Amino acid sequence: MSPITHPQTENLEIPKTVYCFAPSGRLMNPSDTQKGVTFLEQQGFKVLNTEIFSRQFQRFAGSAQERADEINSLADKVDQYGPMIALATRGGFGLNQIMHLIDWQKLGRAVEKGLRIVGHSDITALHLGLLGITNTSSFAGPMINFDFARSDIQSSDFTYRHFIEAVINHSFDIEVLGYQELVDQPHQINNAMIWGGNLSLVQNFIGTPYFPKQIEQGILFLEDVNEHPYRIERMLWQLLDAGVLSSQQAVICGDFSDYRLTDLDQGYDLNMALANIQNELKTRGHKTLILTGLPFGHTPKKVTIEVGSDVDLTLNSDGFRLTKAS
């Protein structure tokens, strides 16, 4: 297995350029997104390519070719501006349409020069493609519209602090204090590669060239939105039957929100769905651990995780701590 390539940091200035890109859904509130620009400018960043906020084609932030060309141009932008942050405007749906149009090798070389790609939700597709095709890392984290345009100062401060820690300092230290129902004894996992993102996207790319191949003994983190627990369990069953879950040392669940339980469910909730998967893993003789409570996903307060980096995980029934491996 070849080592993961991370954005170059040695002998390079700290990136202070944020280049916005819109690979998925169109913005419903372009004027509100300007609040995110103002926030980042107040932190000392130069924010570029904001004219794309009003770009649209059908439900998308431009035609398929426009959106692919924008991603492919990021390598040239790094040559022009130096190390920089490519910050997604929002997720939604759209990257599936353009994965085959992306020049992955060119994009991977841009990462080696200092490009840091940041986003979540549909941007999971880019994280998986970079890791699967070029063995380079990227950042599951905030987006300019969903996160930095918010007026919730407390959430913004939390999210921004973790964003800087991961994207600028290439480090993170995440502690989650909360009862871990599916953990029966303490564990320590060292130097495991962390990867994942949106569950629907992870499941969607199984069997494609974009699915990461070097994930054995890794740590998979997952989140999703508007997915009922039975649908979450169904996607996890596919990951289980495909051998993905059993190849992991741990699965860390983030925020799964915006679904509604009904009388039909009779108590069948997310915890029950996860317990079903954990029990089946044990029945099949696998030791994969399932943890909950990671502050990541479609939630105002979120951490930023470098997808493809090595981490240490310490856990017990009271919670867990996730840190960048030294």
Beta strands, then each sheet from edge to edge (+ up, - down):
strand 1: 17-21
strand 2: 46-48
strand 3: 84-88
strand 4: 115-119
strand 5: 138-140
strand 6: 173-177
strand 7: 187-198
strand 8: 218-225
strand 9: 248-257
strand 10: 289-292
strand 11: 305-307
strand 12: 310-316
strand 13: 319-324
sheet 1: 2+ 1+ 3+ 4+ 5+ 11-
sheet 2: 6+ 13- 12+ 7- 8- 9- 10-
end
